[in-house]
Amino acid sequence: MKAIINFFKRLFKSAEYELTIHHLGEVKKYHVIKVYTLNMNTASFKTINKEKHLLKSSDKMSWELRKINSEVKS
């Protein structure tokens, strides 16, 4: 029974990501639950603490998005 409950918890759990942005020699990491836009000049996303971020730049920025393993522990 516990295995079935854990299966459904994993099935409906929202995905979490680690977003790393490289811009003008700085590296910033964010724990993200929703991504709205990611491109060379704009990044728009919502972090795990429900804060919305909008980053804009006239210079190019690079980014990496990595899915965080969201296993439910029994």
Backbone hydrogen bonds in HBPLUS format (Angstrom, degrees):
<---DONOR---> <-ACCEPTOR-->    atom                        ^
c    i                          cat <-CA-CA->   ^        H-A-AA   ^      H-
h    n   atom  resd res      DA  || num        DHA   H-A  angle D-A-AA Bond
n    s   type  num  typ     dist DA aas  dist angle  dist       angle   num
A0005-ILE N   A0001-MET O   3.14 MM   4  6.49 158.3  2.19 150.6 156.1     1
A0006-ASN N   A0002-LYS O   2.97 MM   4  6.21 163.3  2.00 150.8 155.1     2
A0007-PHE N   A0003-ALA O   2.95 MM   4  6.09 148.3  2.05 141.1 149.9     3
A0008-PHE N   A0004-ILE O   3.16 MM   4  6.47 159.8  2.21 150.1 153.4     4
A0009-LYS N   A0005-ILE O   3.02 MM   4  6.31 148.2  2.13 146.5 156.0     5
A0010-ARG N   A0006-ASN O   3.00 MM   4  6.21 161.1  2.04 150.6 154.4     6
A0011-LEU N   A0007-PHE O   2.96 MM   4  6.14 151.0  2.05 144.4 153.3     7
A0012-PHE N   A0008-PHE O   3.17 MM   4  6.24 154.1  2.24 144.9 148.5     8
A0068-ILE N   A0016-GLU O   2.88 MM  52  5.59 174.0  1.88 144.3 146.1     9
A0017-TYR N   A0032-VAL O   2.78 MM  15  5.01 164.2  1.80 153.5 157.1    10
A0032-VAL N   A0017-TYR O   2.77 MM  15  5.01 156.8  1.82 146.9 152.4    11
A0018-GLU N   A0066-ARG O   2.76 MM  48  5.20 158.6  1.80 151.6 158.9    12
A0066-ARG N   A0018-GLU O   3.01 MM  48  5.20 160.9  2.05 142.9 149.1    13
A0019-LEU N   A0030-TYR O   2.86 MM  11  5.10 162.6  1.89 151.5 156.2    14
A0030-TYR N   A0019-LEU O   2.80 MM  11  5.10 151.1  1.88 146.7 156.3    15
A0020-THR N   A0064-GLU O   2.90 MM  44  5.14 167.0  1.92 153.6 158.0    16
A0064-GLU N   A0020-THR O   2.84 MM  44  5.14 147.0  1.95 145.9 155.5    17
A0021-ILE N   A0028-LYS O   2.84 MM   7  5.32 164.2  1.87 158.2 162.8    18
A0028-LYS N   A0021-ILE O   2.98 MM   7  5.32 161.2  2.01 149.0 154.9    19
A0022-HIS N   A0062-SER O   2.77 MM  40  5.18 171.7  1.78 154.4 157.4    20
A0062-SER N   A0022-HIS O   3.00 MM  40  5.18 161.7  2.04 152.3 155.1    21
A0023-HIS N   A0026-GLU O   2.94 MM   3  5.34 161.5  1.97 151.1 157.2    22
A0026-GLU N   A0023-HIS O   2.97 MM   3  5.34 164.5  2.00 118.8 122.8    23
A0048-ILE N   A0031-HIS O   2.93 MM  17  5.87 141.3  2.08 155.1 151.9    24
A0033-ILE N   A0046-LYS O   2.96 MM  13  5.99 164.5  1.98 155.1 159.6    25
A0034-LYS N   A0046-LYS O   3.41 MM  12  5.16 160.1  2.45 141.8 140.4    26
A0046-LYS N   A0034-LYS O   2.81 MM  12  5.16 158.6  1.85 154.4 157.5    27
A0036-TYR N   A0044-SER O   2.82 MM   8  5.27 156.5  1.87 141.0 146.3    28
A0037-THR N   A0044-SER O   3.10 MM   7  4.91 162.5  2.13 131.5 135.3    29
A0044-SER N   A0037-THR O   2.79 MM   7  4.91 162.7  1.82 145.2 146.0    30
A0039-ASN N   A0042-THR O   2.92 MM   3  5.44 150.6  2.01 166.5 167.9    31
A0061-MET N   A0040-MET O   2.83 MM  21  5.31 153.4  1.90 146.3 155.3    32
A0057-SER N   A0041-ASN O   2.96 MM  16  5.17 138.9  2.14 151.8 155.8    33
A0043-ALA N   A0055-LEU O   2.87 MM  12  5.05 150.5  1.96 146.4 152.2    34
A0055-LEU N   A0043-ALA O   2.74 MM  12  5.05 170.6  1.75 157.6 160.8    35
A0045-PHE N   A0053-HIS O   3.02 MM   8  5.43 154.0  2.08 145.3 153.3    36
A0053-HIS N   A0045-PHE O   2.79 MM   8  5.43 167.3  1.81 170.0 172.1    37
A0047-THR N   A0051-GLU O   2.88 MM   4  5.41 161.1  1.92 156.0 158.1    38
A0050-LYS N   A0047-THR O   2.96 MM   3  5.36 140.8  2.11 123.8 122.8    39
